[in-house]
């Protein structure tokens, strides 16, 4: 399967402002690219590309006064298979976890492990450790939290989501991540593309999506408390402790978002006559 990825993001900038952007696909997906994945910046400006402490590709620029535009269009190959599942995956005791996973057991900006630990044990302490427990967490969050763009709030934490029972996709993942960490399961927040491939098209405009990964049986596995089902065509961009680590853009000064469009469409490789096409078959 081939998927056309892209975005068009614009900001009004009242004065020179540093911006850090995480707009490239994750290094783990670079071998799947069929076209360059290079962020286009208008007007052209100096840039620095670096890798952060989580292994994500980051872009650093100084936006001058006026309008700055970030855009891209690239093509990636995908297996076309749903997110892998392993219902028998075991939970690893903390003392045997790889050192690099330990930070994903700790509280972070949006994930108050200390405040939700007792609640997590009350809700899920009787479930079997491992895959079954993470699935139980996803099911509970999916059923108990109501999705709606009107519920978005940049300061909303996992505890807020638990108390309010409302949120957007990132809020679902923050609560699930916090429950996992409270039960000694390393969990990290993930962001990327998730088009409506293999599912009915959504009424809302395409956006970047959030999910999370849990460390079980020696590897990271994809889970999604918002959709609570295996999906096709998920393309990872970045992982971190929570949304603060993987913001699509972070502006160190005042900016106003004026345009935000995202594309993640499955395309046909060939027409019936063998002519290469790029006709979207899913929006």
C-alpha positions as CSV (number, residue, x, y, z in Angstrom):
1,X,0.0,0.0,0.0
2,X,1.2,3.6,-0.8
3,X,0.0,6.5,1.3
4,X,0.3,10.2,0.3
5,X,1.3,12.2,3.4
6,X,1.4,16.0,3.6
7,X,0.5,19.2,5.4
8,X,0.2,23.0,4.9
9,X,0.7,24.9,8.1
10,X,0.9,28.7,8.3
11,X,1.5,31.2,11.1
12,X,1.3,35.0,11.4
13,X,4.4,36.1,13.3
14,X,4.4,39.6,14.9
15,X,8.1,39.6,15.6
16,X,11.1,37.3,15.0
17,X,10.3,34.1,16.8
18,X,12.2,30.8,17.3
19,X,10.1,27.7,16.3
20,X,10.9,24.0,16.8
21,X,8.8,21.6,14.6
22,X,8.5,17.8,14.6
23,X,7.1,17.4,11.1
24,X,9.1,14.6,9.6
25,X,8.2,10.9,9.8
26,X,9.9,9.0,12.6
27,X,13.4,7.6,11.7
28,X,12.0,4.1,12.0
29,X,9.8,4.8,9.0
30,X,12.4,6.5,6.8
31,X,13.2,3.2,5.0
32,X,9.6,3.1,3.8
33,X,9.7,6.5,2.1
34,X,9.3,6.5,-1.6
35,X,9.8,10.3,-2.0
36,X,11.9,12.8,0.0
37,X,10.5,13.9,3.3
38,X,11.8,17.4,3.4
39,X,9.9,20.3,5.2
40,X,9.4,23.2,2.8
41,X,9.6,26.6,4.5
42,X,8.3,29.9,3.0
43,X,9.9,32.3,3.0
44,X,13.2,30.4,2.9
45,X,15.2,30.6,6.0
46,X,18.1,29.0,7.7
47,X,17.3,25.7,9.4
48,X,18.8,23.3,11.8
49,X,17.8,19.6,11.9
50,X,18.6,17.6,15.0
51,X,17.6,14.5,16.8
52,X,16.1,15.0,20.3
53,X,16.6,12.8,23.4
54,X,13.7,10.5,22.3
55,X,15.1,9.8,18.9
56,X,12.7,12.2,17.0
57,X,13.7,14.3,14.0
58,X,13.3,18.0,14.9
59,X,13.5,21.2,12.8
60,X,14.7,24.5,14.3
61,X,14.1,27.9,12.6
62,X,13.9,31.6,13.4
63,X,10.6,32.8,11.9
64,X,10.9,36.4,10.7
65,X,8.1,39.0,11.1
66,X,5.2,38.2,8.7
67,X,3.9,34.8,7.6
68,X,5.7,31.5,7.8
69,X,4.5,28.4,6.0
70,X,5.6,24.8,6.6
71,X,4.5,22.4,3.9
72,X,5.3,19.0,2.5
73,X,4.1,16.2,0.3
74,X,5.7,12.7,0.4
75,X,4.9,9.1,-0.3
76,X,5.4,6.2,2.0
77,X,4.9,2.4,1.6
78,X,2.9,0.6,4.2
79,X,2.2,-3.0,4.8
80,X,-1.6,-2.4,4.7
81,X,-1.9,-4.6,7.7
82,X,-3.7,-3.5,10.9
83,X,-1.6,-2.6,14.0
84,X,0.1,-5.9,15.2
85,X,-1.4,-7.6,18.2
86,X,0.0,-10.1,20.7
87,X,-2.6,-10.9,23.4
88,X,-0.2,-13.1,25.3
89,X,2.5,-10.4,25.6
90,X,3.7,-10.4,29.2
91,X,4.4,-7.5,31.6
92,X,8.1,-7.3,32.5
93,X,8.9,-6.8,36.2
94,X,10.4,-3.3,36.8
95,X,13.7,-4.7,38.0
96,X,14.2,-6.5,34.6
97,X,13.1,-3.6,32.4
98,X,15.7,-2.1,30.1
99,X,17.1,1.1,31.6
100,X,15.9,3.2,28.7
101,X,12.2,2.4,29.4
102,X,12.3,3.5,33.0
103,X,11.5,7.1,32.3
104,X,8.2,6.0,30.8
105,X,7.1,4.8,34.2
106,X,7.4,8.3,35.8
107,X,5.0,11.2,36.1
108,X,5.3,13.9,33.4
109,X,3.7,17.2,32.4
110,X,0.3,15.7,31.4
111,X,0.5,12.3,33.2
112,X,0.2,12.6,37.0
113,X,1.1,9.0,37.9
114,X,1.3,9.9,41.6
115,X,-2.3,11.3,41.7
116,X,-3.9,8.5,39.7
117,X,-2.0,5.5,41.0
118,X,-4.5,4.4,43.6
119,X,-7.4,4.8,41.1
120,X,-5.5,2.7,38.6
121,X,-5.0,-0.1,41.1
122,X,-8.7,0.0,42.1
123,X,-9.9,-0.1,38.5
124,X,-7.4,-2.6,37.0
125,X,-5.5,-4.3,39.8
126,X,-7.5,-7.5,39.3
127,X,-6.8,-7.8,35.6
128,X,-4.1,-10.1,34.4
129,X,-0.7,-8.3,34.0
130,X,0.4,-7.7,30.4
131,X,-1.6,-7.3,27.3
132,X,-5.0,-8.0,29.0
133,X,-4.4,-5.2,31.4
134,X,-3.5,-2.7,28.7
135,X,-6.5,-3.7,26.7
136,X,-8.7,-3.3,29.8
137,X,-7.3,0.3,30.3
138,X,-8.0,1.2,26.6
139,X,-11.6,-0.2,26.9
140,X,-12.3,1.7,30.1
141,X,-11.0,5.0,28.7
142,X,-12.7,4.6,25.4
143,X,-16.1,3.9,27.1
144,X,-15.9,6.4,29.9
145,X,-14.5,9.5,28.1
146,X,-16.5,11.4,25.5
147,X,-14.7,12.7,22.4
148,X,-15.3,16.2,21.1
149,X,-13.1,19.0,19.6
150,X,-15.0,21.5,21.9
151,X,-13.4,19.7,24.9
152,X,-9.8,20.5,23.8
153,X,-7.7,22.5,26.3
154,X,-4.0,22.9,26.1
155,X,-3.6,22.6,29.9
156,X,-5.8,19.5,30.4
157,X,-4.0,16.7,32.2
158,X,-4.8,13.0,32.7
159,X,-6.4,13.8,36.1
160,X,-8.6,16.5,34.4
161,X,-9.7,13.9,31.9
162,X,-10.5,11.4,34.6
163,X,-12.6,13.9,36.5
164,X,-14.3,15.6,33.5
165,X,-14.7,12.5,31.3
166,X,-14.3,14.6,28.1
167,X,-11.4,15.3,25.7
168,X,-9.8,14.9,22.3
169,X,-7.5,12.1,21.1
170,X,-4.5,13.3,23.1
171,X,-6.5,13.3,26.3
172,X,-7.6,9.7,25.8
173,X,-4.0,8.7,25.4
174,X,-2.7,10.7,28.4
175,X,-5.2,9.0,30.7
176,X,-4.4,5.5,29.3
177,X,-0.6,6.2,29.6
178,X,-1.0,7.4,33.2
179,X,-3.0,4.3,34.1
180,X,-0.3,2.0,32.5
181,X,2.6,3.8,34.3
182,X,0.7,3.6,37.6
183,X,0.6,-0.2,37.1
184,X,4.4,-0.4,36.3
185,X,3.9,-0.8,32.5
186,X,6.2,1.6,30.6
187,X,4.0,3.7,28.3
188,X,4.9,6.5,25.9
189,X,2.8,9.0,23.9
190,X,3.0,8.8,20.1
191,X,1.9,11.2,17.4
192,X,1.6,10.8,13.6
193,X,-0.6,10.4,10.6
194,X,-3.8,8.2,10.8
195,X,-6.0,8.6,7.8
196,X,-9.4,7.0,7.4
197,X,-8.1,3.9,5.7
198,X,-10.2,0.8,6.0
199,X,-12.8,2.7,8.1
200,X,-15.7,5.1,7.2
201,X,-14.4,8.6,6.5
202,X,-14.8,11.1,9.3
203,X,-16.9,14.2,8.9
204,X,-14.2,16.4,10.5
205,X,-11.1,17.6,8.6
206,X,-8.0,15.4,8.7
207,X,-5.6,16.2,11.6
208,X,-2.5,14.6,13.0
209,X,-3.4,11.9,15.5
210,X,-2.3,10.6,18.9
211,X,-1.9,7.1,20.2
212,X,0.4,5.4,22.7
213,X,2.8,2.6,23.0
214,X,3.2,0.1,25.9
215,X,6.3,-1.9,26.5
216,X,5.5,-5.6,26.9
217,X,7.5,-8.7,26.3
218,X,10.6,-6.9,25.2
219,X,9.1,-4.5,22.6
220,X,6.8,-1.5,22.1
221,X,3.3,-2.2,21.0
222,X,0.7,0.3,19.6
223,X,-2.5,0.9,21.5
224,X,-5.2,3.6,20.9
225,X,-7.6,4.4,23.6
226,X,-9.4,6.9,21.4
227,X,-10.4,4.5,18.6
228,X,-9.8,1.2,20.6
229,X,-9.3,-0.9,17.5
230,X,-6.4,-1.9,15.3
231,X,-6.1,0.5,12.4
232,X,-4.4,0.5,9.0
233,X,-2.0,3.1,7.7
234,X,-0.7,4.5,11.0
235,X,2.5,6.5,10.3
236,X,4.6,7.4,13.3
237,X,6.2,10.8,13.5
238,X,7.4,11.1,17.2
239,X,7.2,9.6,20.6
240,X,7.8,11.1,24.1
241,X,6.6,11.1,27.6
242,X,3.5,13.1,26.7
243,X,2.2,15.7,24.3
244,X,4.6,18.3,25.6
245,X,7.6,16.3,24.2
246,X,6.1,15.9,20.7
247,X,4.2,19.1,19.8
248,X,4.0,19.5,16.0
249,X,5.3,23.0,16.5
250,X,6.5,24.9,19.6
251,X,6.8,28.7,19.2
252,X,9.0,30.6,21.6
253,X,7.0,33.8,21.3
254,X,3.6,34.9,20.0
255,X,2.3,33.3,16.8
256,X,-1.2,33.0,15.3
257,X,-2.1,29.8,13.4
258,X,-3.8,30.8,10.1
259,X,-4.0,27.6,8.1
260,X,-3.7,23.9,9.1
261,X,-4.3,21.2,6.5
262,X,-3.2,17.5,6.8
263,X,-3.3,14.8,4.1
264,X,-3.1,11.0,4.7
265,X,-4.6,9.2,1.8
266,X,-4.2,5.7,0.4
267,X,-3.4,6.0,-3.4
268,X,-3.5,3.6,-6.3
269,X,-0.1,2.6,-7.7
270,X,-1.5,1.9,-11.2
271,X,-4.5,2.5,-13.3
272,X,-6.2,-0.5,-15.0
273,X,-4.1,0.4,-18.1
274,X,-0.8,0.3,-16.2
275,X,-0.5,4.1,-16.0
276,X,0.8,5.4,-12.7
277,X,-1.9,7.4,-10.8
278,X,-2.4,9.1,-7.5
279,X,-6.1,8.8,-7.1
280,X,-7.2,9.0,-3.5
281,X,-9.2,6.0,-2.5
282,X,-9.6,7.0,1.1
283,X,-9.8,10.5,2.7
